[in-house]
Amino acid sequence: MRQVTGGGLAVEKQGQKRANEPKLTATDEKIIALLREDGQMANLELARQIGISERSVGRHMRRLEEEKLARVVLMLDLEADGYELLAAVGIKVKGRPPQDVADDIALIEQVQIVILVAGAYDLEIQVLARTMAELTHVLEDRIAGVEGVKAVAPSLATRISKHEYQWVPFT
Amino acid sequence: MKAIQLDALDRGIIARLGQDARTSMRQIARELDVSEGAVRARVKRLHDAGAVRLAVITNAALNDRFPAFLWIDLAQQSAARPVVDALKAIPAITFVSTMLGRSDILAITLARDAEDLARFVNREVEGIEGIGGVTWTLGYRIAKHLYGRCAIVD
């Protein structure tokens, strides 16, 4: 599978167990829970709340980072960045492996998420656009033009009430 | 929220903190060749405007679950608000939005397999008053997943 990295973009094959796969320890889980409440909490405060030493917190944080288990990241609000439109689009594929179609669609800048799915569609994707013209361009000129795309079923988010990313592939 | 002006320095800082939000201001200042005070001021402005938030992400490679998309139709249109609130309150649901198009509401969760998802929908979702029907698609591979932007709600 194609690997694309940079700009927070991460593509990774999932669902395959690596040998000696690193796991989150109970302490890791506690650190993550506290950082979910306050991402800027200092190591000293984390240590105090969990009841371990500051050095131990530092060690856990380094391992989370080095083993690519978890990280604290800054997320930018869609509207603050001028993105008025989020479309969730189902795609039916014909005559070409869905993975290949997914890889081609993943190259489109406005496409944030591409997931191979089982069900009424072959791919579920999410597209961000600043204007309706931009969205129309992406759907009609870019995605519909990808070889193997048989049908495109868009829907538009009218009011997003919850938007969390907790489990995300990253490299 | 209204769009805010973001110049090249703002974008540079956002990109750096988007990779690791615990990077020190001093480190970012050094990398972007500006003063630490400038970085601090930019970050403060973004936080004060409510334009950014911090989140902890855990690597999906550790997880044996995949995104599942629940396409929900309402029994009657007027019921959207309570149904959205009920869906939002379920911790396993990470995305909820009213929609124009394929369904009235889209909710996203994570599921191990079809059985796991069917159970979840049956136990937690279909019983919510005001829901007319749920169809779903279950992911089995992630080809691309950016996480730098999201709707900041509440």
Contacts between the chains, C-beta under 8 A, distances in Angstrom:
chain1	res1	chain2	res2	distance
A	1	B	143	7.6
A	4	B	144	7.1
A	7	B	15	6.5
A	7	B	18	7.9
A	7	B	146	7.8
A	7	B	148	7.1
A	8	B	15	7.5
A	8	B	18	4.8
A	8	B	19	6.8
A	8	B	146	5.7
A	8	B	147	6.0
A	8	B	148	3.8
A	9	B	144	6.9
A	9	B	146	5.4
A	10	B	145	6.6
A	10	B	146	7.9
A	11	B	142	7.4
A	11	B	143	6.3
A	11	B	144	5.4
A	11	B	145	7.6
A	12	B	60	7.3
A	12	B	61	5.6
A	12	B	142	7.0
A	13	B	141	7.2
A	14	B	60	5.9
A	14	B	61	5.9
A	14	B	63	7.8
A	14	B	66	7.2
A	14	B	141	6.4
A	14	B	142	5.6
A	15	B	64	6.3
A	15	B	66	7.3
A	15	B	140	7.4
A	15	B	141	7.2
A	18	B	61	7.8
A	21	B	62	7.3
A	22	B	62	7.6
A	23	B	62	7.2
A	24	B	58	7.2
A	24	B	62	7.0
A	32	B	56	5.2
A	32	B	58	6.7
A	35	B	54	7.9
A	35	B	56	4.8
A	36	B	55	7.4
A	36	B	56	4.9
A	39	B	21	5.8
A	39	B	22	7.8
A	39	B	54	2.9
A	39	B	55	7.0
A	39	B	56	6.7
A	40	B	21	7.9
A	40	B	22	7.9
A	40	B	54	6.8
A	61	B	22	7.7
A	65	B	20	7.3
A	68	B	59	5.5
A	68	B	61	7.7
A	69	B	58	6.6
A	69	B	59	5.7
A	69	B	62	6.4
A	70	B	56	6.0
A	70	B	57	6.6
A	70	B	58	4.4
A	70	B	59	6.7
A	71	B	19	7.8
A	71	B	20	5.7
A	71	B	21	7.8
A	71	B	56	7.3
A	71	B	57	6.2
A	72	B	20	7.0
A	72	B	21	4.4
A	72	B	22	5.3
A	72	B	54	5.8
A	72	B	55	7.3
A	72	B	56	5.3
A	73	B	17	7.2
A	73	B	18	5.5
A	73	B	19	6.9
A	73	B	20	6.9
A	73	B	21	5.2
A	73	B	54	7.3
A	73	B	55	6.0
A	73	B	56	7.8
A	73	B	57	5.8
A	73	B	147	6.9
A	73	B	148	7.7
A	74	B	14	6.3
A	74	B	17	3.7
A	74	B	18	5.2
A	74	B	21	4.5
A	74	B	52	5.3
A	74	B	53	7.5
A	74	B	54	6.0
A	75	B	18	7.3
A	75	B	52	6.5
A	75	B	53	5.6
A	75	B	54	7.6
A	75	B	55	5.4
A	75	B	147	6.9
A	75	B	148	6.4
A	75	B	149	6.5
A	75	B	150	5.0
A	75	B	152	7.5
A	76	B	14	5.6
A	76	B	18	7.4
A	76	B	51	6.5
A	76	B	52	5.5
A	76	B	148	6.2
A	76	B	149	5.1
A	76	B	150	8.0
A	77	B	1	5.9
A	77	B	50	7.0
A	77	B	51	5.1
A	77	B	52	6.7
A	77	B	53	7.6
A	77	B	149	7.4
A	77	B	150	7.3
A	77	B	151	6.7
A	77	B	152	4.2
A	78	B	149	5.4
A	78	B	150	6.6
A	78	B	151	5.1
A	79	B	1	4.4
A	79	B	2	7.1
A	79	B	3	6.5
A	79	B	151	7.2
A	80	B	1	5.4
A	80	B	2	7.7
A	80	B	3	6.2
A	80	B	4	5.1
A	80	B	49	6.8
A	80	B	50	7.5
A	80	B	51	3.6
A	80	B	52	7.6
A	80	B	152	7.7
A	81	B	3	6.8
A	81	B	6	6.9
A	81	B	51	7.7
A	81	B	149	6.2
A	82	B	3	4.0
A	83	B	149	6.7
A	86	B	97	7.5
A	86	B	151	7.5
A	88	B	69	7.4
A	88	B	99	7.0
A	88	B	102	7.5
A	88	B	106	5.5
A	90	B	102	6.5
A	90	B	137	7.1
A	99	B	141	7.2
A	99	B	143	7.1
A	102	B	141	7.8
A	102	B	143	3.8
A	102	B	144	7.6
A	103	B	143	6.2
A	105	B	143	7.8
A	105	B	144	8.0
A	106	B	143	5.1
A	106	B	144	3.8
A	111	B	144	6.7
A	112	B	144	7.5
A	112	B	145	7.6
A	112	B	146	4.5
A	112	B	149	7.2
A	113	B	142	7.9
A	113	B	144	6.2
A	113	B	145	5.2
A	113	B	146	6.8
A	114	B	142	7.6
A	114	B	143	4.1
A	114	B	144	4.2
A	114	B	145	7.8
A	115	B	66	7.4
A	115	B	67	5.5
A	115	B	139	4.2
A	115	B	141	7.1
A	115	B	142	5.5
A	115	B	143	6.8
A	115	B	145	7.6
A	116	B	139	6.5
A	116	B	140	5.7
A	116	B	141	4.3
A	116	B	142	7.9
A	116	B	143	6.3
A	117	B	69	7.0
A	117	B	137	4.1
A	117	B	138	5.9
A	117	B	139	4.9
A	117	B	140	6.9
A	118	B	114	7.5
A	118	B	137	6.9
A	118	B	138	5.3
A	118	B	140	6.1
A	119	B	135	7.6
A	119	B	136	6.3
A	119	B	137	3.4
A	119	B	138	6.1
A	120	B	135	6.6
A	120	B	137	6.2
A	121	B	137	5.7
A	123	B	143	7.9
A	124	B	67	7.7
A	124	B	69	5.2
A	124	B	137	5.7
A	124	B	139	7.0
A	128	B	149	6.8
A	153	B	101	7.5
A	153	B	102	5.8
A	154	B	101	6.0
A	154	B	102	7.9
A	155	B	99	4.7
A	155	B	100	6.3
A	155	B	101	2.8
A	155	B	102	4.1
A	155	B	103	6.9
A	155	B	106	7.0
A	156	B	99	6.6
A	156	B	100	4.5
A	156	B	101	5.8
A	157	B	97	4.1
A	157	B	98	7.4
A	157	B	99	6.1
A	157	B	106	7.2
A	158	B	97	7.0
A	158	B	98	4.7
A	158	B	99	6.3
A	158	B	100	5.4
A	159	B	84	8.0
A	159	B	97	6.3
A	159	B	98	4.9
A	160	B	95	7.5
A	160	B	96	7.4
A	160	B	97	4.3
A	160	B	151	4.0
A	160	B	153	6.4
A	161	B	84	5.1
A	161	B	85	7.8
A	161	B	87	7.9
A	161	B	88	5.4
A	161	B	96	4.6
A	161	B	97	6.4
A	161	B	98	7.7
A	161	B	153	6.0
A	162	B	87	7.7
A	162	B	88	4.7
A	162	B	93	6.9
A	162	B	94	6.9
A	162	B	95	6.0
A	162	B	96	4.3
A	162	B	97	8.0
A	162	B	153	6.4
A	163	B	94	7.6
A	163	B	95	5.5
A	163	B	97	7.8
A	163	B	150	4.4
A	163	B	151	4.3
A	163	B	152	7.7
A	163	B	153	6.4
A	164	B	55	7.3
A	164	B	94	4.4
A	164	B	95	7.1
A	164	B	150	7.5
A	165	B	55	6.4
A	165	B	57	5.9
A	165	B	94	7.0
A	165	B	147	4.5
A	165	B	150	6.4
A	166	B	55	7.8
A	166	B	56	7.6
A	166	B	57	6.5
A	166	B	58	6.3
A	166	B	94	6.3
A	167	B	57	7.4
A	167	B	58	5.6
A	167	B	59	7.6
A	167	B	60	4.5
A	167	B	62	7.9
A	167	B	63	4.9
A	167	B	65	7.0
A	167	B	110	6.2
A	168	B	57	4.6
A	168	B	58	7.7
A	168	B	59	7.3
A	168	B	60	5.6
A	168	B	145	5.7
A	168	B	147	4.6
A	169	B	59	6.7
A	169	B	60	4.3
A	169	B	61	6.0
A	169	B	142	5.4
A	169	B	145	5.5
A	170	B	57	6.7
A	170	B	59	5.8
A	170	B	60	7.9
A	170	B	147	7.7
